[in-house]
Every structure is written in C-alpha cells, then in structure tokens.
Amino acid sequence: MAASGWHYTTDYDNDANVALRVLRRRVFESGDYGDHHWSNLRHSFWSMPLLIKLVVGVSSLFVAAQEVIQWVARGGRGPRSIEEAVDLARESGTHSILDIDRCSQTPDFGVAFPLSFARRRELFGTDKPTLQDWESAGWLAPAAKLQRWTAVYFTIYEDGNPAQLAFVGVSGD
C-alpha cells in the first residue's frame, strides 16, 4: 500500500479547527474516503506480469474478505461516526481529511498546519492565492514536502477577500 495525497476546500472560517470539523463531517457523510490505492491499482492490473497479477489478486481477495467480515460484524452497516471510520481503517488510514483531527500552528501527526507565507509565495507567486493560482500550481503541489499523516491549510481569496480554506495532505499506508 502507499500513502495518498488529497485536497479539499470548505467555506472560509476564521477558526481553522471549526472549518476542519465541518469539512470532516461533509467528507464522512459523503462516504468519499477509503483506500484509493486499490482502485488505482486495478487500472494498471492488466499490464502486470502474471505472477504479480496472482499476488495482487490474492491480496485483493484477502482485503475484500476482511472488509466483508467487518461489515457483517457491524450488522451490515457502514461506520456511524468519523471516529469509527478511522478506527476501522486502523493504520492503513482513510486516505482522506478524516485522518487529520485538528489544526495547530506546528506540524505533528494527524495535524493540519498553516502553509507558510514563504511557501505560498513560492507556489502561487502571492500570499493571497485564488482558486486559479492553486489550480495553476497543481492541486497537490502544497503537499510535496509534507510528512505522511499531516496536512497544510491556506486561505483561498476571491476578489481580495477570504472565500475558502483549502486543506492539502498526505495520509494512509
């Protein structure tokens, strides 16, 4: 398995922790989280050598069987909370913002921290990036120097005013 890079935006809030809570709830309720490694792997499956196909196939069956067993043990339902989704993912992670539980001024495991002024200038050419600036730099560009299980956040501006908070991170194994 491998880590996944991901990015999200949410409405701007002066308090990044409030914005993070709203965003995590939205992602959880949408169900748009999980190990995207397997879905990416399926696209390249047919070009692999036969032995590798066999190993990947057996591994996929094992993972699928574990997921079915967990699903049956839960009574055929998905996780009821963000915490349960994170617990079910264990050390593999959810490969999403759900793996980030708080914002802080300094990097740490499971933490989103502000993208520095210098890094914003380096990536976007400005300290007040627009959505177009971010798109031009590349959605995952802010994650290029991140450690696994961390994220950065920064304000997206529209007409010179704060409009959204962007979260970009790397998580999962």
C-alpha positions as a Markdown table, in Angstrom:
| # | Residue | x | y | z |
|---|---|---|---|---|
| 1 | Met | 0.0 | 0.0 | 0.0 |
| 2 | Ala | 1.0 | 3.6 | -0.4 |
| 3 | Ala | 0.1 | 7.0 | 1.0 |
| 4 | Ser | -2.4 | 9.1 | -0.8 |
| 5 | Gly | -2.3 | 12.8 | -1.5 |
| 6 | Trp | -5.7 | 14.6 | -1.2 |
| 7 | His | -7.1 | 18.1 | -1.3 |
| 8 | Tyr | -10.4 | 19.7 | -0.2 |
| 9 | Thr | -11.9 | 23.2 | 0.1 |
| 10 | Thr | -14.5 | 24.4 | 2.6 |
| 11 | Asp | -16.2 | 27.7 | 3.3 |
| 12 | Tyr | -13.8 | 30.2 | 4.9 |
| 13 | Asp | -13.9 | 30.4 | 8.7 |
| 14 | Asn | -11.5 | 32.4 | 10.9 |
| 15 | Asp | -11.1 | 29.4 | 13.1 |
| 16 | Ala | -9.4 | 26.6 | 11.0 |
| 17 | Asn | -10.5 | 24.0 | 13.6 |
| 18 | Val | -14.1 | 24.9 | 13.0 |
| 19 | Ala | -13.6 | 24.7 | 9.2 |
| 20 | Leu | -11.8 | 21.3 | 9.6 |
| 21 | Arg | -14.7 | 19.9 | 11.7 |
| 22 | Val | -17.3 | 21.0 | 9.1 |
| 23 | Leu | -15.1 | 19.5 | 6.3 |
| 24 | Arg | -14.5 | 16.2 | 8.0 |
| 25 | Arg | -18.3 | 15.8 | 8.7 |
| 26 | Arg | -19.0 | 16.6 | 5.0 |
| 27 | Val | -16.5 | 14.0 | 3.8 |
| 28 | Phe | -17.7 | 11.4 | 6.2 |
| 29 | Glu | -21.3 | 11.9 | 5.2 |
| 30 | Ser | -20.4 | 11.7 | 1.5 |
| 31 | Gly | -18.5 | 8.4 | 2.1 |
| 32 | Asp | -15.7 | 9.8 | -0.1 |
| 33 | Tyr | -12.9 | 8.3 | 1.8 |
| 34 | Gly | -11.0 | 5.0 | 1.9 |
| 35 | Asp | -8.1 | 3.3 | 0.3 |
| 36 | His | -7.8 | 4.6 | -3.2 |
| 37 | His | -4.7 | 2.6 | -3.8 |
| 38 | Trp | -6.6 | -0.5 | -4.7 |
| 39 | Ser | -8.8 | 1.4 | -7.2 |
| 40 | Asn | -5.7 | 3.0 | -8.8 |
| 41 | Leu | -4.0 | -0.4 | -8.9 |
| 42 | Arg | -7.0 | -2.0 | -10.7 |
| 43 | His | -6.4 | 0.4 | -13.7 |
| 44 | Ser | -2.9 | -1.0 | -14.3 |
| 45 | Phe | -3.7 | -4.6 | -13.4 |
| 46 | Trp | -3.9 | -5.9 | -16.9 |
| 47 | Ser | -0.4 | -4.7 | -17.9 |
| 48 | Met | 1.3 | -6.5 | -15.0 |
| 49 | Pro | 3.2 | -9.8 | -15.3 |
| 50 | Leu | 1.2 | -12.9 | -14.5 |
| 51 | Leu | 2.9 | -13.6 | -11.2 |
| 52 | Ile | 2.3 | -10.1 | -10.0 |
| 53 | Lys | -1.3 | -10.4 | -11.1 |
| 54 | Leu | -1.7 | -13.5 | -8.9 |
| 55 | Val | -0.1 | -11.8 | -5.9 |
| 56 | Val | -2.3 | -8.7 | -6.4 |
| 57 | Gly | -5.4 | -10.9 | -6.9 |
| 58 | Val | -4.9 | -12.9 | -3.7 |
| 59 | Ser | -4.1 | -9.7 | -1.8 |
| 60 | Ser | -7.3 | -8.1 | -3.1 |
| 61 | Leu | -9.4 | -11.1 | -2.1 |
| 62 | Phe | -7.9 | -11.1 | 1.4 |
| 63 | Val | -8.6 | -7.3 | 1.8 |
| 64 | Ala | -12.1 | -7.8 | 0.4 |
| 65 | Ala | -12.8 | -10.7 | 2.7 |
| 66 | Gln | -11.6 | -8.7 | 5.7 |
| 67 | Glu | -13.9 | -5.8 | 4.7 |
| 68 | Val | -16.9 | -8.2 | 4.3 |
| 69 | Ile | -16.2 | -9.7 | 7.8 |
| 70 | Gln | -16.1 | -6.2 | 9.3 |
| 71 | Trp | -19.3 | -5.2 | 7.6 |
| 72 | Val | -21.1 | -8.3 | 8.8 |
| 73 | Ala | -19.8 | -7.8 | 12.3 |
| 74 | Arg | -21.3 | -4.3 | 12.2 |
| 75 | Gly | -24.7 | -5.7 | 11.2 |
| 76 | Gly | -24.3 | -4.8 | 7.5 |
| 77 | Arg | -23.9 | -1.1 | 8.1 |
| 78 | Gly | -21.2 | 1.4 | 7.5 |
| 79 | Pro | -19.4 | 3.3 | 10.3 |
| 80 | Arg | -21.7 | 5.5 | 12.4 |
| 81 | Ser | -19.1 | 8.2 | 13.2 |
| 82 | Ile | -15.9 | 9.6 | 11.9 |
| 83 | Glu | -14.1 | 8.0 | 14.9 |
| 84 | Glu | -15.5 | 4.6 | 13.9 |
| 85 | Ala | -14.4 | 5.1 | 10.3 |
| 86 | Val | -10.9 | 6.0 | 11.4 |
| 87 | Asp | -10.8 | 3.0 | 13.8 |
| 88 | Leu | -11.9 | 0.6 | 11.1 |
| 89 | Ala | -9.2 | 1.9 | 8.8 |
| 90 | Arg | -6.6 | 1.3 | 11.5 |
| 91 | Glu | -3.0 | 2.0 | 10.5 |
| 92 | Ser | -4.0 | 2.0 | 6.8 |
| 93 | Gly | -5.8 | 5.2 | 7.3 |
| 94 | Thr | -8.8 | 6.6 | 5.4 |
| 95 | His | -6.6 | 8.3 | 2.8 |
| 96 | Ser | -8.6 | 11.5 | 3.4 |
| 97 | Ile | -9.1 | 14.5 | 5.6 |
| 98 | Leu | -10.6 | 12.1 | 8.2 |
| 99 | Asp | -7.0 | 11.2 | 9.1 |
| 100 | Ile | -6.4 | 14.8 | 10.3 |
| 101 | Asp | -8.1 | 15.5 | 13.6 |
| 102 | Arg | -7.0 | 19.1 | 14.5 |
| 103 | Cys | -5.3 | 22.2 | 13.3 |
| 104 | Ser | -2.2 | 23.6 | 15.0 |
| 105 | Gln | 0.5 | 26.2 | 14.3 |
| 106 | Thr | 3.2 | 23.4 | 14.1 |
| 107 | Pro | 3.3 | 20.2 | 12.2 |
| 108 | Asp | 2.5 | 17.0 | 14.0 |
| 109 | Phe | 1.0 | 13.6 | 13.4 |
| 110 | Gly | -2.7 | 13.9 | 12.4 |
| 111 | Val | -2.4 | 17.7 | 12.3 |
| 112 | Ala | -3.1 | 20.4 | 9.7 |
| 113 | Phe | -0.9 | 23.4 | 10.0 |
| 114 | Pro | -0.8 | 26.7 | 8.1 |
| 115 | Leu | 1.0 | 26.9 | 4.8 |
| 116 | Ser | 3.8 | 29.3 | 5.4 |
| 117 | Phe | 4.0 | 32.8 | 3.8 |
| 118 | Ala | 7.2 | 31.8 | 2.0 |
| 119 | Arg | 5.7 | 28.6 | 0.7 |
| 120 | Arg | 2.6 | 30.4 | -0.5 |
| 121 | Arg | 4.8 | 32.9 | -2.4 |
| 122 | Glu | 6.9 | 30.0 | -3.8 |
| 123 | Leu | 3.9 | 28.0 | -5.0 |
| 124 | Phe | 1.4 | 30.7 | -6.0 |
| 125 | Gly | 3.5 | 33.9 | -6.5 |
| 126 | Thr | 1.4 | 35.7 | -4.0 |
| 127 | Asp | 0.4 | 35.4 | -0.3 |
| 128 | Lys | -3.3 | 35.7 | -1.3 |
| 129 | Pro | -3.8 | 32.8 | -3.8 |
| 130 | Thr | -7.0 | 32.5 | -5.8 |
| 131 | Leu | -8.5 | 29.2 | -6.8 |
| 132 | Gln | -6.9 | 29.7 | -10.3 |
| 133 | Asp | -3.5 | 30.3 | -8.6 |
| 134 | Trp | -3.9 | 26.9 | -6.8 |
| 135 | Glu | -5.1 | 25.2 | -10.0 |
| 136 | Ser | -2.1 | 26.5 | -11.9 |
| 137 | Ala | 0.4 | 25.4 | -9.3 |
| 138 | Gly | -1.2 | 21.9 | -9.1 |
| 139 | Trp | -3.8 | 20.8 | -6.6 |
| 140 | Leu | -1.3 | 18.6 | -4.7 |
| 141 | Ala | 1.7 | 20.9 | -5.0 |
| 142 | Pro | 1.4 | 22.2 | -1.4 |
| 143 | Ala | 1.7 | 18.5 | -0.2 |
| 144 | Ala | 5.1 | 18.0 | -2.0 |
| 145 | Lys | 7.2 | 18.5 | 1.2 |
| 146 | Leu | 4.7 | 17.0 | 3.7 |
| 147 | Gln | 5.3 | 14.1 | 6.0 |
| 148 | Arg | 2.7 | 11.3 | 6.0 |
| 149 | Trp | -0.3 | 11.9 | 8.2 |
| 150 | Thr | -0.1 | 15.7 | 8.0 |
| 151 | Ala | -1.8 | 18.5 | 6.1 |
| 152 | Val | -1.4 | 22.1 | 5.4 |
| 153 | Tyr | -4.2 | 24.7 | 5.1 |
| 154 | Phe | -4.4 | 28.1 | 3.5 |
| 155 | Thr | -6.9 | 30.7 | 2.6 |
| 156 | Ile | -8.3 | 30.9 | -1.0 |
| 157 | Tyr | -9.1 | 34.5 | -1.9 |
| 158 | Glu | -11.8 | 35.8 | -4.2 |
| 159 | Asp | -11.8 | 39.5 | -5.2 |
| 160 | Gly | -9.1 | 40.1 | -2.5 |
| 161 | Asn | -11.3 | 38.6 | 0.3 |
| 162 | Pro | -11.1 | 35.3 | 2.1 |
| 163 | Ala | -13.6 | 32.9 | 0.4 |
| 164 | Gln | -12.5 | 29.3 | 1.3 |
| 165 | Leu | -10.0 | 27.3 | 3.3 |
| 166 | Ala | -8.0 | 24.7 | 1.3 |
| 167 | Phe | -6.7 | 21.6 | 3.0 |
| 168 | Val | -4.0 | 19.5 | 1.3 |
| 169 | Gly | -2.4 | 16.5 | 2.9 |
| 170 | Val | -0.9 | 13.0 | 2.7 |
| 171 | Ser | -2.1 | 10.0 | 4.7 |
| 172 | Gly | -2.6 | 6.3 | 4.6 |
| 173 | Asp | -0.3 | 3.3 | 4.2 |
